Amino acid sequence: MVSYLKDLKGIGLQVLIALFFLAGNLYAQNSADEAFQRGVECVNKGMEKEAIVELTMAIALKPYNAEAYYQRAVAYQVLSYEEGGNIDLAVADFTKAIEINPNHADAYFNRGLAYQSKGDIEWAISDYSKVLEIDPKYAEAYSERAEIYYLRHEYEKAWEDVHKLKELGREIDFGSLEDLKRESGRQE
């Protein structure tokens, strides 16, 4: 009987330890989710620096949250455009979001925008094309890619994307369709 009680006492200690770690993990999970929500709210309110702090905390507590990396990348991206921040930080976080969730079309699209702003046009085209593999109705990707093709004088490819936009009921968002018509020598 004494031996049985010793075994039971050891099991009880193991259960207590397991409960302690479980409670710690649940607290970290809740804290990560709360920090993520605060970070998203900050992004939506245009408080990018505060968003970066909150989302960094969320990532530290829950490092496989693709959406936390994506949202932090958006904050870095806005800062780079508005305050001359480092766009490479945005690219790195978009890339991490994509590594975690390879079908994250918004991450590919925004990374494409970041590459385009850096002048890495081939990478931008590649990302816009990947967006369209994931979601063939992602009109903004057609528009951005059409603009690049237009600027590179690849008019046939630009027209293909313009036609896809029209099939989706959208118009081109860049410059002027009239410029494309004039420079390509085509009307449609």
C-alpha positions as CSV (number, residue, x, y, z in Angstrom):
1,M,0.0,0.0,0.0
2,V,2.8,2.4,0.8
3,S,4.4,1.8,-2.6
4,Y,1.1,2.5,-4.3
5,L,0.8,5.9,-2.4
6,K,4.3,6.8,-3.4
7,D,3.4,6.1,-7.1
8,L,0.2,8.1,-6.7
9,K,2.1,11.0,-5.2
10,G,4.6,11.0,-8.1
11,I,1.7,10.9,-10.6
12,G,0.1,13.8,-8.7
13,L,3.2,15.9,-9.0
14,Q,3.5,15.1,-12.7
15,V,-0.1,16.1,-13.2
16,L,0.5,19.4,-11.3
17,I,3.6,20.1,-13.4
18,A,1.6,19.3,-16.6
19,L,-1.2,21.6,-15.5
20,F,1.3,24.4,-14.7
21,F,2.8,24.2,-18.2
22,L,-0.7,24.0,-19.8
23,A,-1.8,27.1,-17.9
24,G,1.4,28.9,-19.0
25,N,0.8,27.9,-22.6
26,L,-2.9,29.0,-22.5
27,Y,-1.8,32.3,-21.0
28,A,0.8,32.8,-23.7
29,Q,-1.8,31.8,-26.3
30,N,-4.3,34.4,-25.0
31,S,-1.6,37.0,-24.7
32,A,-0.5,36.4,-28.2
33,D,-4.0,36.6,-29.5
34,E,-4.6,39.8,-27.5
35,A,-1.4,41.4,-28.7
36,F,-2.3,40.4,-32.3
37,Q,-5.7,42.0,-32.0
38,R,-4.2,45.2,-30.6
39,G,-1.7,45.2,-33.4
40,V,-4.4,44.9,-36.1
41,E,-6.4,47.7,-34.5
42,C,-3.3,49.9,-34.5
43,V,-2.7,49.1,-38.2
44,N,-6.3,50.0,-39.0
45,K,-6.0,53.2,-37.1
46,G,-2.7,54.2,-38.9
47,M,-0.6,53.7,-35.8
48,E,2.1,51.7,-37.5
49,K,4.9,52.1,-34.9
50,E,2.5,50.9,-32.1
51,A,1.3,48.1,-34.4
52,I,4.9,46.9,-34.9
53,V,5.4,46.7,-31.1
54,E,2.2,44.7,-30.5
55,L,2.7,42.4,-33.5
56,T,6.3,41.7,-32.5
57,M,5.0,40.6,-29.1
58,A,2.4,38.4,-30.7
59,I,5.0,36.8,-32.9
60,A,7.3,36.2,-30.0
61,L,4.5,34.4,-28.2
62,K,3.1,32.6,-31.2
63,P,5.8,32.4,-33.9
64,Y,3.8,30.5,-36.5
65,N,1.0,33.1,-37.0
66,A,1.2,34.0,-40.7
67,E,-1.3,36.8,-40.2
68,A,0.8,38.5,-37.5
69,Y,3.8,38.6,-39.8
70,Y,1.6,39.9,-42.6
71,Q,0.1,42.7,-40.5
72,R,3.5,43.7,-39.2
73,A,4.8,43.7,-42.8
74,V,1.9,46.0,-43.8
75,A,2.9,48.4,-40.9
76,Y,6.6,48.3,-42.1
77,Q,5.4,48.9,-45.7
78,V,3.3,52.0,-44.8
79,L,6.2,53.4,-42.7
80,S,8.6,52.9,-45.6
81,Y,6.3,54.8,-47.9
82,E,5.4,57.6,-45.5
83,E,8.5,58.0,-43.5
84,G,11.3,56.5,-45.6
85,G,11.5,53.4,-43.4
86,N,13.2,50.2,-44.5
87,I,11.1,48.4,-47.1
88,D,13.3,45.3,-46.6
89,L,11.7,44.7,-43.2
90,A,8.3,44.5,-44.9
91,V,9.6,42.1,-47.6
92,A,11.1,39.9,-44.9
93,D,7.8,39.7,-43.0
94,F,5.8,39.1,-46.1
95,T,8.2,36.3,-47.0
96,K,7.8,34.8,-43.5
97,A,4.0,34.9,-43.8
98,I,4.3,33.2,-47.2
99,E,6.6,30.5,-45.7
100,I,3.9,29.8,-43.0
101,N,1.0,30.0,-45.4
102,P,2.0,29.5,-49.0
103,N,-1.5,30.4,-50.2
104,H,-1.5,33.9,-48.7
105,A,-2.4,35.9,-51.8
106,D,-2.4,39.3,-50.0
107,A,1.1,38.6,-48.7
108,Y,2.3,37.9,-52.3
109,F,0.5,40.9,-53.6
110,N,1.9,43.3,-51.0
111,R,5.4,41.8,-51.3
112,G,5.1,42.4,-55.1
113,L,4.2,46.1,-54.3
114,A,7.3,46.3,-52.1
115,Y,9.5,44.8,-54.7
116,Q,8.1,47.1,-57.3
117,S,8.8,50.1,-55.1
118,K,12.5,48.9,-54.7
119,G,12.8,48.5,-58.5
120,D,12.9,44.7,-58.3
121,I,10.5,44.4,-61.2
122,E,11.1,40.7,-62.0
123,W,10.4,39.7,-58.4
124,A,7.3,41.9,-58.5
125,I,6.0,40.2,-61.7
126,S,6.7,36.8,-60.1
127,D,4.7,37.7,-57.0
128,Y,1.7,39.2,-59.0
129,S,1.7,36.0,-61.1
130,K,1.7,33.8,-58.0
131,V,-1.3,35.9,-56.6
132,L,-3.1,35.1,-59.8
133,E,-2.3,31.4,-59.5
134,I,-3.8,31.4,-56.0
135,D,-6.8,33.7,-56.9
136,P,-7.5,34.3,-60.6
137,K,-10.0,37.0,-59.7
138,Y,-7.5,39.2,-57.8
139,A,-8.0,42.3,-60.0
140,E,-5.3,44.4,-58.4
141,A,-2.6,41.9,-59.4
142,Y,-3.7,42.1,-63.0
143,S,-3.6,45.9,-62.8
144,E,-0.2,46.1,-61.2
145,R,1.3,43.6,-63.6
146,A,-0.3,45.3,-66.6
147,E,1.3,48.6,-65.5
148,I,4.7,46.9,-65.3
149,Y,4.3,45.4,-68.8
150,Y,3.1,48.7,-70.2
151,L,6.2,50.5,-68.7
152,R,8.4,47.8,-70.2
153,H,6.8,48.2,-73.6
154,E,5.5,44.6,-73.4
155,Y,2.2,45.7,-74.8
156,E,0.8,42.2,-75.7
157,K,1.2,41.1,-72.1
158,A,-0.3,44.4,-70.8
159,W,-3.3,43.9,-73.1
160,E,-3.8,40.3,-71.8
161,D,-4.0,41.7,-68.3
162,V,-6.3,44.6,-69.3
163,H,-8.6,42.0,-70.9
164,K,-8.6,39.9,-67.8
165,L,-9.5,43.0,-65.8
166,K,-12.4,43.7,-68.2
167,E,-13.6,40.1,-67.8
168,L,-13.7,40.8,-64.1
169,G,-15.7,44.0,-64.6
170,R,-12.8,46.2,-63.7
171,E,-10.9,48.9,-65.5
172,I,-7.1,49.4,-65.3
173,D,-5.9,51.4,-62.3
174,F,-2.7,52.7,-63.7
175,G,-2.1,55.7,-66.0
176,S,-4.3,55.8,-69.0
177,L,-5.8,53.2,-71.3
178,E,-5.5,55.8,-74.0
179,D,-1.7,55.8,-73.5
180,L,-1.6,52.0,-73.9
181,K,-3.8,52.3,-77.0
182,R,-1.6,55.0,-78.5
183,E,1.8,53.4,-77.7
184,S,0.8,49.8,-78.7
185,G,-1.0,50.9,-81.8
186,R,-4.1,48.9,-80.8
187,Q,-7.6,49.9,-79.7
188,E,-8.3,46.8,-77.6
